[in-house]
Amino acid sequence: MTGGAGFLGGYVLDKLEARGADYVLVPRSWKYDLTTIDGVRRMYAEMRPDVVIHLAAVVGGIGANRRHPGEFFYKNLVMGAQLIEEGRRYEIEKFVAIGTICSYPKFTPVPFKENDLWNGYPEETNAPYGLAKKMMLVQSQAYRQEYGFNSIFLLPVNLYGPQDNFDPQTSHVIPALIEKCLDALDTGDDHVTCWGTGRVSREFLYAEDAAEGILLATEHYDGAEPVNIGAGFEITVRDLAEKIAELTGFSGEIRWDSSQPDGQPRRCLDTSRARELFGFQVRTSLDDGLRRTIEWYQRERSKQLTLCTSHS
């Protein structure tokens, strides 16, 4: 499983262990550079997997995508292409390609249906990343047609949860908002500033639920068509910010910097295909997931503060 040391990968590993899987290998980037053909070939030769779940990605929020469009395009493209090609050559049983919601066209009708995936160009700030990941769908379908290669393509919506990335330079919207509110509480600031207008909508999926959806598909789905993995609802970023402020205890003003981009206008998935094909349904509500995430991060911040104090 590539990306097993990452945010989502940790949840997938936990669920594989709970299922009794006793031979799960995770190629680490310091040993196998999966953006190089040598790294990919050595991984297959030394690990000899039967099934590959490809979670590894170079990813970040709007700011990171704007700073590194070339890097995000190239590294994600070559990782996917080389892993699928070498997987075919090694005759693995199954390849599970994890795509991204960013692959959908900018103005996709809501809720997003898998059949709409090719009906336009993605939102500009995320397009290089989204298109690079979508090429795994093209490759999967082409290889299935020519070689009979069993590769499936899943489209998870925006993820969040404990263990998420809270680095302000690269984090996504939920950890970024949590960090802003907690920082304001620590410093006594009376406001926080958020990017965009707050009027765009997003859908969010608790990472543990996403891991369950990926494993259900790995176990039960062998089709050529892409499948959404999501929660099936949308919330405006403004309402999300207010909800996070309430849950963190921040009562100050939320200001919106409309000079910064909003990203895609709306995001909400049609999740009926995943439910019908392999029985995936969300278990964690947004409020519960946010509460667990905030509580986890508050504990982590306390640990870091204690550590810094002890070394000062």
C-alpha positions as CSV (number, residue, x, y, z in Angstrom):
1,M,0.0,0.0,0.0
2,T,1.6,3.3,-1.1
3,G,1.0,6.2,1.2
4,G,0.6,3.9,4.2
5,A,2.5,6.3,6.4
6,G,0.2,9.2,5.5
7,F,-3.0,10.6,6.9
8,L,-5.5,8.3,5.2
9,G,-3.0,5.4,5.0
10,G,-3.0,5.1,8.8
11,Y,-6.7,4.5,8.9
12,V,-6.5,2.0,6.0
13,L,-3.8,0.1,7.9
14,D,-5.8,0.0,11.1
15,K,-8.8,-1.4,9.2
16,L,-6.6,-4.0,7.4
17,E,-5.3,-5.1,10.7
18,A,-8.8,-5.3,12.2
19,R,-9.7,-7.5,9.2
20,G,-6.9,-9.9,10.0
21,A,-4.6,-9.0,7.1
22,D,-1.2,-10.2,8.2
23,Y,1.0,-9.3,5.2
24,V,0.6,-5.6,4.5
25,L,3.7,-3.8,3.1
26,V,4.2,-0.1,3.0
27,P,6.9,1.3,0.7
28,R,8.5,4.3,2.4
29,S,9.7,7.2,0.3
30,W,13.2,7.2,1.7
31,K,13.7,3.7,0.3
32,Y,11.5,3.7,-2.8
33,D,11.1,6.9,-4.7
34,L,7.9,6.1,-6.6
35,T,8.3,9.1,-8.9
36,T,11.2,7.2,-10.6
37,I,10.9,4.0,-12.6
38,D,13.8,2.5,-10.6
39,G,12.0,3.1,-7.3
40,V,8.8,1.5,-8.7
41,R,10.6,-1.5,-10.1
42,R,12.5,-2.2,-7.0
43,M,9.4,-1.9,-4.9
44,Y,7.6,-4.5,-7.0
45,A,10.7,-6.8,-7.2
46,E,11.3,-6.7,-3.4
47,M,7.8,-6.6,-2.1
48,R,6.1,-8.7,-4.7
49,P,2.5,-7.5,-3.8
50,D,-0.7,-9.3,-5.0
51,V,-2.9,-6.2,-4.6
52,V,-1.7,-2.5,-4.6
53,I,-3.8,0.3,-3.0
54,H,-2.2,3.5,-4.3
55,L,-2.8,6.2,-1.7
56,A,0.4,8.1,-2.1
57,A,0.0,11.7,-3.5
58,V,1.7,15.1,-3.5
59,V,-1.2,17.1,-2.2
60,G,-2.2,20.3,-0.4
61,G,-4.7,23.1,-0.1
62,I,-5.4,25.9,-2.6
63,G,-2.3,27.8,-1.6
64,A,0.0,24.8,-2.1
65,N,-1.6,24.0,-5.4
66,R,-1.0,27.6,-6.6
67,R,2.6,27.5,-5.5
68,H,3.5,24.1,-7.0
69,P,1.2,23.3,-10.0
70,G,4.1,21.7,-11.9
71,E,5.3,19.6,-9.1
72,F,1.8,18.4,-8.2
73,F,1.1,17.5,-11.8
74,Y,4.3,15.7,-12.6
75,K,4.8,13.7,-9.4
76,N,1.2,12.5,-9.2
77,L,1.2,11.7,-12.9
78,V,4.4,9.6,-13.0
79,M,3.6,7.8,-9.8
80,G,0.3,6.6,-11.0
81,A,1.4,5.8,-14.6
82,Q,4.5,3.8,-13.5
83,L,2.8,1.9,-10.7
84,I,0.0,0.7,-13.0
85,E,2.4,-0.2,-15.8
86,E,4.8,-2.1,-13.6
87,G,1.9,-3.7,-11.8
88,R,0.6,-5.0,-15.1
89,R,4.1,-6.3,-15.9
90,Y,4.3,-8.1,-12.6
91,E,0.8,-9.5,-13.1
92,I,-0.6,-8.3,-9.8
93,E,-4.2,-9.4,-9.0
94,K,-5.7,-5.9,-8.5
95,F,-4.7,-2.2,-8.5
96,V,-6.8,0.2,-6.5
97,A,-6.3,3.8,-7.8
98,I,-7.3,6.6,-5.5
99,G,-8.3,9.7,-7.4
100,T,-9.5,13.0,-6.2
101,I,-12.7,15.2,-6.2
102,C,-10.5,17.9,-7.9
103,S,-10.8,15.9,-11.1
104,Y,-14.4,16.9,-11.6
105,P,-15.2,19.9,-13.9
106,K,-15.4,23.3,-12.3
107,F,-19.1,23.7,-12.9
108,T,-20.3,20.1,-12.4
109,P,-24.0,19.9,-11.6
110,V,-24.7,19.0,-7.9
111,P,-24.6,16.3,-6.8
112,F,-21.6,15.2,-8.8
113,K,-22.3,12.0,-10.7
114,E,-19.5,9.9,-12.0
115,N,-20.9,10.2,-15.6
116,D,-20.1,14.0,-15.4
117,L,-16.4,13.5,-14.9
118,W,-15.5,14.4,-18.5
119,N,-18.0,17.2,-19.1
120,G,-15.6,20.2,-18.6
121,Y,-12.2,21.4,-17.3
122,P,-11.4,21.3,-13.5
123,E,-11.3,24.3,-11.3
124,E,-8.1,26.2,-12.3
125,T,-6.2,26.2,-9.0
126,N,-6.5,22.4,-8.6
127,A,-6.5,21.4,-12.3
128,P,-2.9,20.1,-12.6
129,Y,-3.4,17.9,-9.6
130,G,-6.9,16.8,-10.6
131,L,-5.9,16.0,-14.2
132,A,-2.8,14.0,-13.2
133,K,-4.9,11.8,-10.9
134,K,-7.6,11.4,-13.5
135,M,-5.1,9.9,-15.9
136,M,-5.1,6.8,-13.7
137,L,-8.7,6.3,-14.7
138,V,-7.8,6.5,-18.4
139,Q,-4.9,4.1,-17.9
140,S,-7.0,1.7,-15.8
141,Q,-9.7,1.5,-18.4
142,A,-7.2,1.2,-21.3
143,Y,-5.3,-1.6,-19.5
144,R,-8.4,-3.4,-18.7
145,Q,-9.5,-3.3,-22.3
146,E,-6.1,-4.4,-23.8
147,Y,-4.6,-6.5,-21.1
148,G,-7.4,-7.6,-18.8
149,F,-5.8,-5.7,-16.0
150,N,-8.0,-5.4,-12.9
151,S,-7.6,-1.7,-11.9
152,I,-10.4,0.2,-10.2
153,F,-10.7,4.0,-9.7
154,L,-12.2,5.7,-6.6
155,L,-13.0,9.4,-6.1
156,P,-12.9,10.3,-2.4
157,V,-14.2,13.7,-1.4
158,N,-12.4,16.1,0.9
159,L,-11.1,14.2,3.9
160,Y,-10.6,15.3,7.5
161,G,-10.0,13.8,11.0
162,P,-7.5,13.2,13.7
163,Q,-3.9,12.9,12.3
164,D,-4.7,15.4,9.6
165,N,-2.1,17.8,8.3
166,F,-2.3,21.1,10.3
167,D,0.7,22.9,8.7
168,P,-0.7,26.3,7.7
169,Q,1.3,26.3,4.4
170,T,-0.2,23.0,3.1
171,S,-3.3,22.1,5.1
172,H,-6.8,21.8,3.7
173,V,-9.7,23.9,4.9
174,I,-10.9,22.1,8.0
175,P,-7.5,21.8,9.8
176,A,-6.7,25.4,8.6
177,L,-9.8,26.7,10.2
178,I,-9.3,24.8,13.4
179,E,-5.7,26.1,13.6
180,K,-6.8,29.7,13.1
181,C,-9.5,29.5,15.8
182,L,-7.2,27.9,18.3
183,D,-4.3,30.3,17.6
184,A,-6.7,33.2,18.1
185,L,-7.8,31.8,21.5
186,D,-4.2,31.4,22.5
187,T,-3.2,34.9,21.5
188,G,-6.4,36.7,22.5
189,D,-7.1,37.9,19.0
190,D,-10.7,39.1,18.4
191,H,-10.9,37.9,14.8
192,V,-9.6,35.4,12.3
193,T,-9.2,35.9,8.6
194,C,-10.3,33.2,6.1
195,W,-9.6,32.9,2.4
196,G,-12.3,33.7,-0.2
197,T,-15.9,34.7,0.3
198,G,-17.1,31.7,2.3
199,R,-20.0,31.3,-0.1
200,V,-18.7,28.2,-1.9
201,S,-19.8,24.8,-0.6
202,R,-17.9,21.7,0.2
203,E,-18.5,18.1,1.2
204,F,-16.3,16.4,3.8
205,L,-15.7,12.8,4.7
206,Y,-14.3,11.5,8.0
207,A,-11.0,9.7,7.1
208,E,-12.0,6.6,9.0
209,D,-15.1,6.3,6.9
210,A,-13.1,6.9,3.7
211,A,-10.8,4.0,4.7
212,E,-13.8,1.7,5.1
213,G,-15.1,2.7,1.7
214,I,-11.7,2.0,0.0
215,L,-11.4,-1.4,1.6
216,L,-15.0,-2.4,0.7
217,A,-14.2,-1.5,-2.9
218,T,-11.0,-3.4,-2.8
219,E,-12.8,-6.5,-1.5
220,H,-16.0,-6.3,-3.6
221,Y,-15.6,-4.1,-6.7
222,D,-13.9,-5.1,-9.9
223,G,-15.5,-2.8,-12.4
224,A,-14.2,-0.3,-15.0
225,E,-16.3,2.7,-14.0
226,P,-15.1,5.3,-11.5
227,V,-16.9,5.4,-8.1
228,N,-17.4,8.3,-5.7
229,I,-16.6,7.8,-2.1
230,G,-18.3,10.6,-0.1
231,A,-20.8,11.6,2.5
232,G,-23.5,13.0,0.2
233,F,-24.0,16.4,1.7
234,E,-22.7,20.0,1.2
235,I,-22.0,22.9,3.6
236,T,-20.9,26.4,2.8
237,V,-17.4,27.3,3.9
238,R,-18.9,30.2,5.9
239,D,-21.2,27.8,7.8
240,L,-18.3,25.4,8.3
241,A,-16.1,28.2,9.8
242,E,-18.9,29.2,12.2
243,K,-19.4,25.6,13.2
244,I,-15.7,25.2,13.9
245,A,-15.5,28.5,15.8
246,E,-18.4,27.3,18.0
247,L,-16.8,23.9,18.6
248,T,-13.4,25.4,19.5
249,G,-14.9,28.1,21.7
250,F,-13.8,31.0,19.6
251,S,-16.4,33.8,19.8
252,G,-14.6,36.5,17.8
253,E,-15.2,37.8,14.3
254,I,-14.7,35.7,11.2
255,R,-13.4,38.0,8.3
256,W,-13.3,37.0,4.7
257,D,-10.5,37.9,2.3
258,S,-12.2,38.0,-1.1
259,S,-8.9,38.8,-2.8
260,Q,-8.0,35.1,-2.3
261,P,-9.6,32.4,-4.4
262,D,-12.6,30.4,-3.4
263,G,-11.8,27.3,-5.6
264,Q,-14.6,25.3,-7.1
265,P,-18.0,26.9,-6.5
266,R,-19.8,23.7,-5.2
267,R,-18.9,20.2,-4.2
268,C,-21.3,17.5,-3.3
269,L,-21.2,13.9,-4.5
270,D,-23.8,11.4,-5.6
271,T,-22.8,8.4,-3.6
272,S,-25.4,5.9,-4.8
273,R,-23.0,3.9,-7.0
274,A,-20.7,3.1,-4.0
275,R,-23.8,2.1,-1.9
276,E,-25.2,-0.1,-4.7
277,L,-21.9,-1.8,-5.8
278,F,-20.2,-2.5,-2.5
279,G,-22.5,-1.3,0.3
280,F,-20.6,1.8,1.4
281,Q,-22.4,4.2,3.8
282,V,-21.1,7.0,6.0
283,R,-21.1,6.3,9.7
284,T,-19.7,9.6,11.2
285,S,-21.7,12.9,11.1
286,L,-19.9,16.1,10.4
287,D,-20.5,17.4,14.0
288,D,-19.1,14.2,15.6
289,G,-16.1,14.1,13.2
290,L,-15.2,17.8,13.8
291,R,-15.5,17.3,17.5
292,R,-13.2,14.3,17.5
293,T,-10.7,16.1,15.3
294,I,-10.7,19.3,17.4
295,E,-10.3,17.3,20.6
296,W,-7.4,15.3,19.1
297,Y,-5.6,18.4,17.9
298,Q,-6.1,20.2,21.2
299,R,-4.3,17.3,22.9
300,E,-1.5,17.4,20.4
301,R,-1.0,21.2,20.9
302,S,-0.9,20.6,24.7
303,K,1.8,18.0,24.2
304,Q,3.8,20.3,22.0
305,L,3.5,23.1,24.5
306,T,4.5,20.9,27.4
307,L,7.5,19.7,25.4
308,C,8.6,23.2,24.5
309,T,8.2,24.3,28.1
310,S,10.3,21.4,29.4
311,H,13.1,22.2,27.0
312,S,13.1,26.0,27.6
